[in-house]
Amino acid sequence: MKIFFSLLLLVMAFAGITAHADGNRVIIDGAEVSTPAQGGLLPLWDVVDSIGGSISWSGHGRHVIIRQGDQTIIITVRCRQAIVNGRRVTLAAPITIIGERVMVTRCFIVDYLGVGVGFINNSFIISSTPATHVPVLIYHHILPDEVNTHFYDNAWTISTENFAEQMRYLRDNSFYTPTLHELEAFLYHGRPLPQNSVMIHFDDGYYSNFVYAYPILERYGLRAVLFPITGNSEVLGDVQPPMDYSSLTHTAAITLRRASIVFETASHSHALHDRAEDGRTLLVASTKEEIIADTRLSFEFVTNRRAYAYPLGMFNETVIEALQEAGISMAFTVNRGYVTADTDPFRLPRFTIYQTTRMERFRDIVNREM
């Protein structure tokens, strides 16, 4: 086999295909494989082996044959044409040989092998069994116990100690935190996610999320989504107030604009979060045109303009129609449940994490045992 690959490498060299320097790590089912990703290409052999398939060669090393269950895929080196169960398809990019490894695109692995693939912290995370149920967790205010003298009996204020324990559990058990774009592709295009996928959300946009949650998430290599009430951020503008432990400090626009590898931001409305006189949120009480205008105004302060979190979880058909016209593709409720590929994108459930949420319940939620 070594001699064969050496000869094959010579052929590839003459054909203008050369080896690349080491690239991103590749982690399959929690274990790092020896072959790194190269220029965005992933090691086919390792992935096929993880799903119990096999690879063979034919045509003097020109064709790679993959067998997985009842499926047979024949692909040709340097060619974008492949045969999948007798059907000819066109690949996004041809396979190539780097070192002694067959390398393919992420799209090929997702589209034809059906595994979950994600990317975080310069690593490709691959799961031989893709996610079917994705828990989405909601947090609000985060404070250390030692300074929490005014919100100790507030159900939505989580101690940094409890939050750190929960995030450490996610890290230690190889959970993957997808982006909003990845969740959108899961919902609309059936793009598989790694099995242990969990989303972390922060509603309302409190500055404590940056002061306390951010460093914990960064320490454990996790990502989260902030849903700020952008009108509060606009009022503060370019002046970020320091933490006020006796009241709720909001995140200023200047802080939201900071580039982050941990947080992405999306709309929680601009100025329609409060309640109207009849108890409904201003969002639900507004006209379609008012909702569209408010949503588009919030876009000036967030990085993702496709996702939305309903203020206080309230919505109706007028709200959904307005968000769709504004460009929103998915919206989150406060109803408990898991996101699946069949979930209505405008009725996405989430689990609120309370001050009283014990670690046992947290584990049950993220392990899909609720």
C-alpha positions as CSV (number, residue, x, y, z in Angstrom):
1,M,0.0,0.0,0.0
2,K,2.9,2.4,0.8
3,I,4.4,1.8,-2.6
4,F,1.1,2.3,-4.3
5,F,0.5,5.6,-2.6
6,S,4.1,6.7,-3.4
7,L,3.5,6.1,-7.1
8,L,0.1,7.8,-6.8
9,L,1.7,10.8,-5.3
10,L,4.1,11.1,-8.2
11,V,1.2,10.9,-10.6
12,M,-0.6,13.6,-8.6
13,A,2.5,15.8,-8.6
14,F,2.8,15.7,-12.3
15,A,-0.9,16.5,-12.5
16,G,-0.3,19.7,-10.5
17,I,-1.8,18.5,-7.2
18,T,0.6,19.0,-4.2
19,A,0.5,18.3,-0.5
20,H,-0.6,21.1,1.9
21,A,0.8,22.1,5.2
22,D,-1.0,20.9,8.4
23,G,-4.4,22.5,8.8
24,N,-7.3,22.3,11.2
25,R,-7.9,19.5,13.7
26,V,-10.5,16.9,12.8
27,I,-12.4,15.4,15.7
28,I,-14.7,12.4,15.0
29,D,-17.0,11.2,17.7
30,G,-15.0,13.0,20.4
31,A,-11.6,11.6,19.3
32,E,-9.0,13.6,17.3
33,V,-7.8,11.7,14.2
34,S,-4.2,11.9,13.0
35,T,-5.0,13.5,9.7
36,P,-5.8,17.3,9.9
37,A,-8.0,19.1,7.5
38,Q,-6.2,20.6,4.6
39,G,-7.4,23.7,2.9
40,G,-11.0,22.9,4.1
41,L,-10.8,19.3,2.9
42,L,-11.4,16.5,5.3
43,P,-10.0,12.9,5.5
44,L,-12.5,10.6,3.7
45,W,-11.0,7.4,5.1
46,D,-11.4,8.4,8.7
47,V,-15.0,9.5,8.2
48,V,-16.1,6.4,6.3
49,D,-14.5,4.2,8.9
50,S,-16.4,6.0,11.7
51,I,-19.8,5.1,10.1
52,G,-18.8,1.5,9.5
53,G,-18.2,1.8,5.8
54,S,-15.3,0.7,3.6
55,I,-13.2,2.2,0.8
56,S,-11.5,0.4,-2.1
57,W,-9.6,1.4,-5.2
58,S,-10.1,0.5,-8.9
59,G,-8.9,1.6,-12.3
60,H,-5.2,1.8,-11.2
61,G,-6.0,4.2,-8.4
62,R,-8.2,6.5,-10.4
63,H,-11.5,5.5,-8.8
64,V,-12.4,5.4,-5.1
65,I,-15.3,3.1,-4.2
66,I,-17.2,3.8,-0.9
67,R,-19.6,1.2,0.4
68,Q,-21.9,2.0,3.4
69,G,-24.8,-0.3,4.0
70,D,-26.8,-0.5,0.8
71,Q,-25.1,2.6,-0.6
72,T,-22.2,2.5,-3.2
73,I,-20.4,5.7,-4.2
74,I,-17.8,5.8,-7.0
75,I,-15.7,8.9,-7.3
76,T,-12.8,9.6,-9.6
77,V,-9.7,11.5,-8.6
78,R,-9.6,15.1,-10.0
79,C,-13.1,14.7,-11.4
80,R,-16.3,16.4,-10.2
81,Q,-18.5,13.6,-11.4
82,A,-19.5,10.7,-9.1
83,I,-21.9,7.8,-9.2
84,V,-24.2,7.4,-6.2
85,N,-26.2,4.1,-6.3
86,G,-26.0,4.2,-10.1
87,R,-27.0,7.8,-10.3
88,R,-24.6,10.3,-11.8
89,V,-24.1,13.5,-9.6
90,T,-21.9,16.5,-9.8
91,L,-19.7,17.3,-6.8
92,A,-19.0,20.8,-5.4
93,A,-15.3,20.0,-5.8
94,P,-13.3,17.0,-6.9
95,I,-11.5,14.7,-4.4
96,T,-7.8,15.0,-4.1
97,I,-4.9,13.1,-2.5
98,I,-2.8,14.9,0.1
99,G,0.1,13.0,1.6
100,E,-1.4,9.5,1.6
101,R,-4.9,10.5,2.4
102,V,-8.0,10.9,0.2
103,M,-9.5,14.4,1.0
104,V,-13.0,15.6,0.3
105,T,-15.1,18.6,1.0
106,R,-17.3,19.1,4.0
107,C,-20.3,19.2,1.6
108,F,-19.5,15.8,0.2
109,I,-19.4,14.3,3.7
110,V,-22.7,15.9,4.7
111,D,-24.6,15.4,1.5
112,Y,-23.6,11.8,0.7
113,L,-22.4,10.2,3.9
114,G,-25.1,11.8,6.2
115,V,-22.8,12.6,9.1
116,G,-23.1,15.7,11.3
117,V,-20.3,18.3,10.7
118,G,-19.5,21.5,12.5
119,F,-16.6,23.9,12.9
120,I,-15.4,25.6,16.1
121,N,-12.1,26.7,17.6
122,N,-10.2,25.8,14.5
123,S,-11.5,22.2,14.6
124,F,-13.9,20.2,12.5
125,I,-16.3,18.4,14.7
126,I,-17.8,15.3,13.0
127,S,-20.4,13.0,14.4
128,S,-21.2,9.6,12.8
129,T,-24.7,9.9,14.2
130,P,-26.2,13.4,13.4
131,A,-28.4,15.3,15.8
132,T,-32.1,14.8,15.7
133,H,-33.1,16.9,18.7
134,V,-31.3,20.1,19.5
135,P,-31.8,21.7,23.0
136,V,-31.7,25.5,23.1
137,L,-31.0,27.0,26.5
138,I,-32.1,30.5,27.6
139,Y,-30.2,32.6,30.1
140,H,-30.7,36.2,31.2
141,H,-28.7,37.8,34.0
142,I,-25.4,36.3,35.3
143,L,-23.8,37.4,38.6
144,P,-21.3,36.0,41.2
145,D,-22.9,35.0,44.4
146,E,-20.7,37.4,46.4
147,V,-22.0,40.5,44.6
148,N,-25.6,39.4,44.1
149,T,-27.3,41.3,46.9
150,H,-30.3,42.6,44.9
151,F,-31.2,39.7,42.6
152,Y,-30.7,36.7,44.9
153,D,-34.4,35.8,44.8
154,N,-34.8,36.5,41.1
155,A,-35.5,33.3,39.2
156,W,-33.8,34.5,36.0
157,T,-30.5,35.6,37.7
158,I,-28.0,32.7,37.5
159,S,-24.8,32.6,39.6
160,T,-21.6,32.6,37.7
161,E,-20.6,29.5,39.8
162,N,-23.6,27.5,38.5
163,F,-23.2,28.8,35.0
164,A,-19.5,27.8,35.0
165,E,-20.4,24.3,36.2
166,Q,-23.0,23.9,33.4
167,M,-20.6,25.1,30.7
168,R,-17.8,22.9,32.1
169,Y,-20.2,19.9,31.8
170,L,-20.8,20.8,28.1
171,R,-17.1,21.1,27.4
172,D,-16.2,17.9,29.3
173,N,-18.8,15.9,27.4
174,S,-17.9,17.2,23.9
175,F,-21.1,19.2,23.2
176,Y,-21.1,21.3,20.1
177,T,-22.6,24.9,20.0
178,P,-23.8,25.6,16.5
179,T,-24.2,29.0,15.0
180,L,-27.6,30.5,13.9
181,H,-26.6,29.9,10.3
182,E,-26.0,26.2,11.0
183,L,-29.3,25.9,12.8
184,E,-31.0,27.6,9.8
185,A,-29.4,25.1,7.4
186,F,-30.5,22.3,9.7
187,L,-34.1,23.5,9.6
188,Y,-34.4,24.6,6.0
189,H,-32.0,22.3,4.1
190,G,-31.7,19.2,6.4
191,R,-28.0,19.9,6.9
192,P,-27.0,17.5,9.7
193,L,-25.5,18.8,12.9
194,P,-23.1,16.9,15.3
195,Q,-25.0,14.7,17.6
196,N,-24.3,16.6,20.8
197,S,-25.4,20.0,19.6
198,V,-26.8,22.5,22.0
199,M,-27.5,26.3,21.6
200,I,-26.9,28.8,24.3
201,H,-29.0,32.0,24.3
202,F,-29.0,35.2,26.4
203,D,-32.2,37.3,26.1
204,D,-32.6,41.0,26.8
205,G,-28.9,42.1,26.4
206,Y,-27.6,42.6,29.9
207,Y,-24.0,43.7,30.3
208,S,-23.4,40.9,32.8
209,N,-23.4,38.6,29.8
210,F,-20.1,40.3,28.6
211,V,-18.6,40.7,32.0
212,Y,-19.2,37.3,33.4
213,A,-20.6,34.8,30.8
214,Y,-18.2,35.7,28.0
215,P,-15.0,34.7,29.8
216,I,-16.5,31.4,31.0
217,L,-17.7,30.5,27.5
218,E,-14.3,31.5,26.0
219,R,-12.5,29.3,28.6
220,Y,-14.6,26.3,27.6
221,G,-14.5,26.9,23.9
222,L,-18.3,27.5,23.5
223,R,-20.4,29.9,21.5
224,A,-23.6,31.7,22.4
225,V,-26.2,34.0,20.9
226,L,-27.2,37.4,22.4
227,F,-30.7,38.7,21.8
228,P,-30.5,42.3,23.0
229,I,-33.4,44.8,23.1
230,T,-31.5,47.1,20.8
231,G,-33.3,50.3,21.7
232,N,-31.6,50.1,25.1
233,S,-28.3,49.7,23.3
234,E,-29.0,52.7,21.1
235,V,-29.7,54.9,24.1
236,L,-26.4,54.1,25.7
237,G,-24.6,54.4,22.3
238,D,-20.8,54.8,22.6
239,V,-20.8,54.9,26.4
240,Q,-20.8,51.5,28.2
241,P,-21.8,52.0,31.8
242,P,-20.0,49.9,34.4
243,M,-21.8,47.1,36.1
244,D,-24.4,48.3,38.6
245,Y,-25.1,45.5,40.9
246,S,-28.3,47.1,42.3
247,S,-30.0,47.4,38.9
248,L,-29.9,45.8,35.4
249,T,-27.1,47.3,33.3
250,H,-27.7,47.0,29.6
251,T,-25.2,46.5,26.9
252,A,-24.3,49.6,24.9
253,A,-24.2,49.7,21.1
254,I,-20.4,50.1,21.2
255,T,-20.1,46.9,23.2
256,L,-22.4,45.0,20.8
257,R,-20.2,46.1,17.9
258,R,-17.1,44.5,19.3
259,A,-15.9,41.6,17.2
260,S,-16.3,38.3,19.1
261,I,-15.5,34.7,18.6
262,V,-17.9,33.8,21.4
263,F,-21.1,35.9,20.8
264,E,-23.2,36.5,17.8
265,T,-26.2,38.8,18.1
266,A,-29.7,38.8,16.8
267,S,-32.9,40.8,17.4
268,H,-35.2,40.8,20.5
269,S,-37.0,43.8,19.0
270,H,-35.8,47.4,19.1
271,A,-38.5,49.0,21.2
272,L,-41.4,46.5,21.4
273,H,-40.4,44.5,24.4
274,D,-42.4,46.2,27.1
275,R,-46.0,45.4,27.9
276,A,-49.0,47.4,26.6
277,E,-51.8,48.4,29.0
278,D,-53.7,45.2,28.1
279,G,-50.9,42.9,29.3
280,R,-49.6,42.0,25.8
281,T,-46.2,43.0,24.6
282,L,-45.9,46.0,22.4
283,L,-44.8,43.6,19.7
284,V,-48.1,41.8,19.7
285,A,-50.1,45.0,20.1
286,S,-48.4,46.7,17.1
287,T,-49.4,46.7,13.5
288,K,-47.6,44.7,10.8
289,E,-46.0,47.9,9.5
290,E,-44.8,48.9,12.9
291,I,-43.3,45.5,13.6
292,I,-41.4,45.5,10.2
293,A,-40.0,49.0,10.9
294,D,-39.0,48.1,14.5
295,T,-37.3,44.9,13.3
296,R,-35.3,46.5,10.6
297,L,-34.2,49.2,13.0
298,S,-32.9,46.5,15.3
299,F,-30.8,45.1,12.4
300,E,-28.5,48.1,12.7
301,F,-27.1,46.7,16.0
302,V,-26.9,42.9,15.5
303,T,-24.7,40.6,13.4
304,N,-27.4,38.1,12.4
305,R,-30.5,39.5,10.6
306,R,-32.2,36.2,10.1
307,A,-33.1,35.2,13.7
308,Y,-35.5,36.7,16.3
309,A,-36.5,36.0,19.9
310,Y,-40.0,36.9,20.8
311,P,-40.2,39.4,23.7
312,L,-41.6,37.5,26.7
313,G,-42.3,34.7,24.3
314,M,-45.5,36.4,22.9
315,F,-46.4,36.3,19.2
316,N,-49.3,35.9,16.8
317,E,-49.8,35.4,13.1
318,T,-49.4,39.2,12.4
319,V,-46.0,39.1,14.2
320,I,-44.9,36.1,12.1
321,E,-46.0,37.7,8.8
322,A,-44.2,40.9,9.7
323,L,-41.0,39.2,10.7
324,Q,-41.0,37.2,7.5
325,E,-41.4,40.4,5.4
326,A,-38.5,41.9,7.4
327,G,-36.2,39.1,6.4
328,I,-36.4,36.9,9.5
329,S,-36.2,33.1,8.8
330,M,-36.5,31.7,12.3
331,A,-37.9,32.9,15.6
332,F,-37.6,31.5,19.2
333,T,-40.3,31.1,21.8
334,V,-40.1,30.4,25.5
335,N,-42.0,27.1,25.1
336,R,-40.2,24.1,26.4
337,G,-39.0,21.5,23.9
338,Y,-36.4,20.4,21.4
339,V,-35.7,21.8,17.9
340,T,-36.0,19.1,15.3
341,A,-35.8,19.2,11.5
342,D,-39.6,19.3,11.4
343,T,-40.1,22.1,13.9
344,D,-41.9,25.2,12.6
345,P,-39.0,27.7,12.2
346,F,-41.2,30.5,13.7
347,R,-42.2,28.5,16.7
348,L,-38.8,27.2,17.9
349,P,-38.9,26.0,21.5
350,R,-36.3,26.6,24.2
351,F,-35.5,25.6,27.8
352,T,-35.2,28.5,30.3
353,I,-32.4,27.9,32.8
354,Y,-33.4,29.3,36.2
355,Q,-31.6,30.1,39.4
356,T,-33.2,27.0,40.8
357,T,-32.2,24.7,37.9
358,R,-30.2,21.9,39.5
359,M,-27.3,20.2,37.7
360,E,-29.3,16.9,37.4
361,R,-32.0,18.7,35.5
362,F,-29.5,20.5,33.3
363,R,-27.9,17.2,32.4
364,D,-31.3,15.7,31.5
365,I,-32.1,18.7,29.3
366,V,-28.9,18.7,27.2
367,N,-28.9,14.9,27.0
368,R,-32.4,15.0,25.6
369,E,-34.0,13.1,28.5
370,M,-36.8,15.5,29.2
